[in-house]
């Protein structure tokens, strides 16, 4: 029953999909998921490295993601960035049901590995 009219609402399975409402996931929530996915891809993290940070722009079910990371060096930078892209795309897509056509990975700093220091 609705409060205003006193009319009885039909069961949910009889309400057309367009009238049921929608779920909106905030950009900052998607950004936190992306940052966590980047952490997963880079584990174990370099001792001096800051945690990955992500920014996201969501538009009509599509999320464009930018992730900033710090990596230990020496390493295969390209392979590590590809792993971050792959993990972020998979996790954000799976957890939010959004399409992720673009993941930009920006390497902010490289940290020398302990065995590489003089």
CORHU-V54185 format. One record per helix or strand of 2 or more residues. SS is the DSSP state (H for helix, E for strand). FROM is the first residue (numbers start at 1). LEN is the number of residues. If there is no record, write none. Layout:
BEGIN
SS;FROM;LEN
SS;FROM;LEN
END
This chain:
BEGIN
H;12;3
H;17;3
H;27;15
E;53;7
E;62;12
H;77;20
E;99;14
H;114;3
END
